[in-house]
């Protein structure tokens, strides 16, 4: 009976939340009015001194490449642009409503940083594929997981139970339903609808866990951009370490949007370089990604076709690895010396056999990339082989490095 009350109470508490602030509603409406000038929008913003101060701080931040300090709200609106002002106001209201508190679980801040990183990735993807206005993608990325923020804020104990159960499941939504009788996509739609935000944005929040085939078949580019941004933020370690089989979604969505290797490198690079500025803009705290502290930054990529999993090579590049690509039969002891060896072969049985053979023949850590649904992290100490998902994340690399550092500690007995 207690659990039933908790499940019902979550929705009730969301319905009882204060409405979207009146001033914020007027600002959002004004920003979407093409006939209203910057002075008109500024006059509404000025009605809320705290909000005005935050807008000025952002306008003078490195994120917008501020060349000189400005003190007038109207000039801030001009510098930022009306769509960016709208996004800032909505993002600030989201943080005010569902930001971390003393009672929040430790992972709550990680969720907000994931949302901000997803927004940066979504806008970058939109620019690369010619989606306009790109700022719409930023807002979609920022709000896609607002339902998760609500769960972590309102029922933190249930959220921790969800995380514990989801660590071994590919279906996060099913786990959420088993614990709270609903899921974060449905809660997100309810919140954004109550706030009076556009139906298109509500749809993206509700559908961002849909099957990739359905999204591509429905020609929904903004949803595809949001889904891909979610994956990119996760790959770069911005988010919760919940492993999932993301390989097919990444490949299909990237192909659908027409992303090139250069585009993918730019997206990862932007996430690495600009997220700290975005975190400051949305009061998301400092960077909290796993620390890849390996002193050995060489990787040998063993593959018959390196282009088949190019995102892995690009991620290693972003993490500071010097990577060399070799065919399985061309690996030498000299090439392998001092490097982490990644086995990136398609065939599961061949990949495992190759990994075990190489581990026997060379001195050095061997990492096998597994393309099955069971591709979770494993370490076979006897065979000296690590196994991680084919489309791995910074979390996976940090896990390998931590174990290698532990193995090589001088005081280890």
C-alpha positions as CSV (number, residue, x, y, z in Angstrom):
1,X,0.0,0.0,0.0
2,X,2.9,2.4,0.8
3,X,4.4,1.8,-2.7
4,X,1.0,2.5,-4.3
5,X,0.7,5.8,-2.4
6,X,4.2,6.7,-3.5
7,X,3.4,6.0,-7.2
8,X,0.3,8.1,-7.1
9,X,2.0,10.8,-5.1
10,X,4.7,11.5,-7.7
11,X,2.1,12.5,-10.3
12,X,0.1,14.4,-7.7
13,X,3.2,16.3,-6.7
14,X,4.0,17.2,-10.3
15,X,0.5,18.5,-10.8
16,X,0.9,20.5,-7.6
17,X,4.1,22.2,-8.7
18,X,3.9,26.0,-9.2
19,X,3.1,27.0,-12.8
20,X,5.6,28.4,-15.2
21,X,6.5,31.9,-13.9
22,X,4.3,34.6,-15.4
23,X,7.2,36.8,-16.3
24,X,9.0,33.9,-18.0
25,X,5.8,33.0,-19.9
26,X,5.6,36.6,-21.2
27,X,9.3,36.6,-22.2
28,X,8.9,33.3,-24.1
29,X,5.9,34.7,-25.9
30,X,7.7,37.9,-26.7
31,X,10.7,36.2,-28.0
32,X,8.6,34.2,-30.5
33,X,7.0,37.5,-31.7
34,X,8.9,38.6,-34.8
35,X,7.4,42.1,-34.5
36,X,8.7,42.8,-31.0
37,X,12.0,44.6,-30.8
38,X,14.8,44.0,-28.3
39,X,13.8,46.9,-26.2
40,X,10.3,45.4,-25.7
41,X,11.7,42.1,-24.7
42,X,14.2,43.8,-22.4
43,X,11.4,45.7,-20.6
44,X,9.7,42.4,-19.7
45,X,13.0,40.8,-18.5
46,X,13.7,43.9,-16.4
47,X,10.5,43.2,-14.3
48,X,12.5,40.4,-12.7
49,X,15.8,41.8,-11.4
50,X,17.2,38.4,-10.5
51,X,16.4,37.0,-14.0
52,X,17.8,40.2,-15.6
53,X,21.1,39.8,-13.7
54,X,21.4,36.2,-14.9
55,X,20.7,37.1,-18.5
56,X,23.4,39.8,-18.3
57,X,25.9,37.4,-16.8
58,X,25.3,34.9,-19.6
59,X,25.6,37.6,-22.3
60,X,29.0,38.5,-20.9
61,X,30.2,34.9,-20.7
62,X,32.8,33.2,-22.8
63,X,30.1,30.9,-24.3
64,X,28.9,33.8,-26.4
65,X,32.4,35.1,-27.2
66,X,31.8,38.4,-25.4
67,X,34.1,41.0,-26.9
68,X,33.2,43.7,-24.4
69,X,31.1,44.0,-21.2
70,X,27.5,45.1,-21.6
71,X,25.2,46.4,-18.8
72,X,22.0,47.0,-20.7
73,X,19.4,44.2,-21.0
74,X,18.4,45.4,-24.5
75,X,22.0,44.9,-25.7
76,X,22.1,41.5,-24.1
77,X,19.0,40.5,-26.1
78,X,20.7,41.7,-29.3
79,X,23.9,39.9,-28.5
80,X,22.2,36.6,-27.5
81,X,19.3,36.7,-30.0
82,X,15.7,36.2,-29.1
83,X,15.6,32.4,-29.5
84,X,18.7,32.1,-27.2
85,X,17.0,34.4,-24.7
86,X,13.9,32.2,-24.7
87,X,16.1,29.1,-24.3
88,X,17.9,30.6,-21.4
89,X,14.7,31.6,-19.6
90,X,13.2,28.2,-20.0
91,X,16.5,26.5,-18.9
92,X,16.8,28.7,-15.8
93,X,13.2,28.0,-14.9
94,X,13.8,24.3,-15.3
95,X,16.8,24.5,-13.0
96,X,14.9,26.6,-10.4
97,X,12.1,24.0,-10.4
98,X,14.1,20.8,-10.5
99,X,17.6,21.8,-9.6
100,X,19.6,20.0,-6.9
101,X,18.7,20.7,-3.2
102,X,20.2,19.4,0.1
103,X,17.9,16.4,-0.1
104,X,18.8,15.6,-3.7
105,X,20.7,12.4,-4.5
106,X,24.3,12.8,-5.7
107,X,23.4,11.8,-9.2
108,X,20.9,14.7,-9.6
109,X,23.6,17.2,-10.6
110,X,24.9,14.6,-13.1
111,X,21.5,14.6,-14.8
112,X,21.4,18.3,-15.2
113,X,24.9,18.3,-16.7
114,X,23.8,15.6,-19.1
115,X,20.9,17.8,-20.2
116,X,23.1,20.8,-20.8
117,X,25.7,18.7,-22.6
118,X,23.0,17.2,-24.8
119,X,21.8,20.7,-25.6
120,X,25.3,21.7,-26.7
121,X,25.6,18.5,-28.8
122,X,22.1,19.0,-30.3
123,X,22.9,22.5,-31.5
124,X,26.2,21.4,-32.9
125,X,24.6,18.6,-34.8
126,X,21.9,20.9,-36.1
127,X,24.5,23.3,-37.4
128,X,26.4,20.5,-39.1
129,X,23.3,19.1,-40.9
130,X,21.7,22.4,-41.8
131,X,18.7,22.3,-39.4
132,X,17.4,25.8,-38.7
133,X,17.0,27.4,-36.3
134,X,19.8,25.4,-34.5
135,X,18.7,27.0,-31.2
136,X,15.5,24.9,-31.4
137,X,17.7,21.8,-31.2
138,X,19.5,23.3,-28.2
139,X,16.2,23.6,-26.3
140,X,15.1,20.1,-27.3
141,X,18.4,18.7,-26.0
142,X,18.1,20.7,-22.8
143,X,14.6,19.5,-21.9
144,X,14.5,15.9,-23.2
145,X,15.2,14.4,-19.8
146,X,13.2,16.8,-17.6
147,X,11.1,13.9,-16.4
148,X,14.3,12.3,-14.9
149,X,15.1,15.5,-13.2
150,X,11.6,15.5,-11.7
151,X,12.0,11.9,-10.4
152,X,15.4,12.6,-8.8
153,X,14.0,15.8,-7.2
154,X,10.7,14.6,-5.9
155,X,11.3,10.9,-5.1
156,X,15.1,10.6,-4.7
157,X,14.9,7.2,-3.0
158,X,12.9,5.7,-5.9
159,X,15.3,7.3,-8.3
160,X,18.2,5.5,-6.6
161,X,16.3,2.2,-6.8
162,X,15.8,2.8,-10.6
163,X,19.5,3.4,-11.1
164,X,20.4,0.3,-9.2
165,X,18.0,-1.8,-11.3
166,X,18.8,-0.1,-14.6
167,X,22.5,-0.8,-14.4
168,X,21.8,-4.3,-15.6
169,X,19.0,-3.6,-18.0
170,X,18.8,-2.2,-21.5
171,X,15.3,-0.9,-20.9
172,X,15.4,2.1,-18.6
173,X,11.7,3.0,-19.1
174,X,10.6,-0.5,-18.1
175,X,12.6,-0.2,-14.9
176,X,11.1,3.2,-14.2
177,X,7.6,1.8,-14.7
178,X,8.2,-1.1,-12.3
179,X,9.3,1.3,-9.6
180,X,7.1,4.4,-10.0
181,X,4.3,3.1,-12.3
182,X,5.2,5.6,-15.0
183,X,8.4,6.7,-16.8
184,X,10.4,9.9,-17.3
185,X,9.1,10.5,-20.9
186,X,5.5,10.6,-19.8
187,X,6.4,12.8,-16.8
188,X,8.3,15.1,-19.1
189,X,5.4,15.6,-21.4
190,X,3.1,16.3,-18.4
191,X,5.5,19.0,-17.1
192,X,6.1,20.7,-20.4
193,X,2.4,20.7,-21.2
194,X,1.6,22.3,-17.8
195,X,4.2,25.0,-18.6
196,X,2.4,25.7,-21.9
197,X,5.4,24.9,-24.1
198,X,4.9,23.9,-27.7
199,X,3.4,20.5,-28.6
200,X,6.4,19.7,-30.8
201,X,8.7,20.1,-27.9
202,X,6.5,17.9,-25.7
203,X,6.5,15.2,-28.5
204,X,10.3,15.1,-28.6
205,X,10.4,14.8,-24.8
206,X,7.9,12.0,-25.0
207,X,9.4,10.1,-27.9
208,X,13.2,10.3,-27.5
209,X,13.4,6.7,-26.4
210,X,11.4,5.5,-29.5
211,X,12.9,2.9,-31.8
212,X,15.3,4.4,-34.3
213,X,13.5,2.9,-37.3
214,X,10.2,4.6,-36.3
215,X,11.9,8.0,-36.0
216,X,13.7,7.7,-39.3
217,X,10.6,6.4,-41.1
218,X,8.6,9.3,-39.8
219,X,11.1,11.9,-41.1
220,X,11.5,13.6,-37.7
221,X,14.8,15.3,-38.0
222,X,14.7,17.3,-34.7
223,X,13.8,14.2,-32.8
224,X,16.7,12.3,-34.5
225,X,19.1,15.2,-33.6
226,X,17.9,15.1,-30.0
227,X,18.3,11.3,-29.7
228,X,21.8,11.5,-31.3
229,X,22.8,14.3,-29.0
230,X,21.7,12.2,-26.0
231,X,24.1,9.4,-27.1
232,X,27.0,11.8,-27.8
233,X,26.7,13.4,-24.3
234,X,26.7,9.9,-22.8
235,X,29.8,8.8,-24.9
236,X,31.7,11.8,-23.6
237,X,30.9,10.8,-20.0
238,X,28.2,13.5,-19.4
239,X,25.5,11.5,-17.7
240,X,24.8,8.4,-15.7
241,X,26.8,5.4,-16.2
242,X,23.9,3.2,-17.4
243,X,25.2,0.9,-20.2
244,X,22.9,0.3,-23.2
245,X,23.2,-1.1,-26.6
246,X,23.5,2.1,-28.5
247,X,25.4,0.9,-31.6
248,X,22.5,0.5,-34.0
249,X,20.9,3.8,-32.9
250,X,24.1,5.7,-33.4
251,X,24.9,4.3,-36.8
252,X,21.3,4.6,-38.2
253,X,20.7,8.1,-36.9
254,X,24.1,9.4,-38.1
255,X,23.5,8.0,-41.5
256,X,19.9,9.4,-41.6
257,X,21.2,12.9,-40.7
258,X,24.1,12.6,-43.2
259,X,26.9,13.1,-40.6
260,X,30.5,12.7,-42.0
261,X,33.6,11.7,-39.9
262,X,34.5,15.4,-39.9
263,X,31.1,16.2,-38.4
264,X,31.4,13.6,-35.7
265,X,34.9,14.9,-34.8
266,X,33.5,18.4,-34.5
267,X,30.6,17.2,-32.3
268,X,32.9,15.4,-29.9
269,X,35.4,18.3,-29.9
270,X,32.7,20.8,-29.1
271,X,31.5,18.7,-26.2
272,X,35.0,18.5,-24.9
273,X,35.7,22.3,-25.2
274,X,32.4,24.1,-24.6
275,X,30.5,22.2,-21.9
276,X,32.2,23.9,-19.0
277,X,31.0,27.3,-20.3
278,X,27.5,25.9,-20.8
279,X,27.5,24.5,-17.3
280,X,28.4,27.9,-15.9
281,X,25.6,29.4,-18.0
282,X,23.0,27.1,-16.6
283,X,24.4,26.8,-13.1
284,X,25.2,23.1,-13.5
285,X,28.3,23.1,-11.5
286,X,31.7,21.9,-12.7
287,X,32.7,19.1,-14.9
288,X,32.0,15.7,-13.3
289,X,33.1,13.2,-15.9
290,X,35.3,10.2,-15.1
291,X,38.9,11.1,-15.1
292,X,41.0,9.2,-17.7
293,X,44.3,9.5,-16.1
294,X,46.3,6.8,-17.9
295,X,50.0,7.8,-18.4
296,X,50.1,5.4,-21.4
297,X,48.1,7.1,-24.1
298,X,48.8,4.8,-27.0
299,X,46.1,2.6,-28.6
300,X,46.4,0.1,-31.4
301,X,43.1,-0.4,-33.2
302,X,43.0,-3.9,-34.7
303,X,40.4,-4.0,-37.5
304,X,39.7,-5.1,-41.0
305,X,37.7,-1.9,-41.7
306,X,38.4,1.0,-39.4
307,X,35.5,3.0,-40.8
308,X,33.1,0.5,-39.4
309,X,33.4,1.9,-35.9
310,X,35.0,5.3,-36.5
311,X,33.3,6.9,-33.4
312,X,35.5,4.7,-31.2
313,X,38.6,6.1,-32.8
314,X,37.3,9.6,-32.6
315,X,36.5,9.2,-28.9
316,X,40.0,7.9,-28.2
317,X,41.4,10.9,-30.0
318,X,39.4,13.2,-27.8
319,X,40.8,11.4,-24.7
320,X,44.3,12.1,-25.8
321,X,45.3,8.7,-27.3
322,X,47.7,8.4,-30.1
323,X,46.0,5.7,-32.2
324,X,47.4,3.4,-34.8
325,X,45.2,1.2,-37.0
326,X,46.5,-2.3,-38.0
327,X,45.1,-5.4,-39.6
328,X,44.8,-8.5,-37.3
329,X,47.6,-10.3,-39.2
330,X,49.9,-7.3,-39.3
331,X,50.3,-6.8,-35.5
332,X,53.8,-7.0,-34.3
333,X,55.3,-7.1,-30.8
334,X,57.0,-3.7,-31.5
335,X,53.6,-2.1,-32.5
336,X,51.9,-3.6,-29.5
337,X,54.5,-2.5,-27.0
338,X,53.2,0.0,-24.4
339,X,49.8,0.3,-26.0
340,X,46.2,-0.7,-25.2
341,X,45.1,-3.1,-28.0
342,X,41.5,-2.7,-29.1
343,X,40.0,-5.6,-31.1
344,X,37.4,-4.0,-33.4
345,X,36.3,-7.0,-35.5
346,X,32.7,-7.6,-36.4
347,X,32.4,-11.3,-35.9
348,X,31.8,-12.2,-32.3
349,X,33.6,-15.6,-32.2
350,X,36.5,-14.3,-34.3
351,X,36.8,-11.3,-32.2
352,X,37.0,-13.3,-29.0
353,X,39.5,-15.8,-30.4
354,X,41.7,-13.0,-31.8
355,X,41.6,-11.2,-28.5
356,X,42.7,-14.3,-26.6
357,X,45.4,-15.1,-29.1
358,X,46.8,-11.6,-29.0
359,X,46.7,-11.6,-25.2
360,X,48.9,-14.8,-25.3
361,X,51.3,-13.5,-27.9
362,X,52.0,-9.9,-26.7
363,X,52.6,-8.1,-23.5
364,X,49.9,-5.5,-23.0
365,X,46.2,-5.0,-22.2
366,X,43.7,-6.3,-24.8
367,X,40.2,-4.8,-25.2
368,X,37.6,-6.7,-27.1
369,X,34.7,-4.6,-28.5
370,X,31.5,-6.7,-28.2
371,X,28.6,-5.9,-30.6
372,X,26.0,-8.1,-28.8
373,X,23.2,-6.9,-26.5
374,X,25.2,-8.5,-23.6
375,X,28.2,-6.3,-24.4
376,X,28.7,-5.2,-20.8
377,X,32.1,-4.6,-19.2
378,X,33.9,-7.7,-18.3
379,X,37.5,-8.6,-17.4
380,X,38.8,-12.1,-17.8
381,X,41.9,-11.9,-15.7
382,X,43.1,-15.4,-16.7
383,X,42.9,-14.6,-20.4
384,X,44.0,-10.9,-19.8
385,X,41.1,-9.6,-21.9
386,X,38.8,-6.7,-21.2
387,X,35.4,-6.6,-22.9
388,X,33.4,-3.4,-23.4
389,X,30.5,-2.4,-25.8
390,X,31.4,-1.9,-29.4
391,X,30.2,1.7,-29.1
392,X,31.9,2.5,-25.9
393,X,31.9,5.6,-23.7
394,X,34.4,7.6,-21.6
395,X,33.0,5.6,-18.7
396,X,34.3,2.3,-20.3
397,X,37.8,3.7,-21.0
398,X,38.0,5.1,-17.4
399,X,37.0,1.7,-16.1
400,X,39.8,0.0,-18.1
401,X,42.4,2.6,-17.0
402,X,41.4,2.4,-13.4
403,X,42.0,-1.4,-13.4
404,X,45.3,-1.1,-15.3
405,X,46.5,1.6,-12.8
406,X,45.5,-0.7,-9.9
407,X,47.5,-3.6,-11.5
408,X,50.6,-1.5,-11.8
409,X,50.6,0.1,-8.4
410,X,53.9,-0.5,-6.7
411,X,52.3,-1.3,-3.3
412,X,49.9,-3.8,-4.8
413,X,50.3,-7.2,-3.1
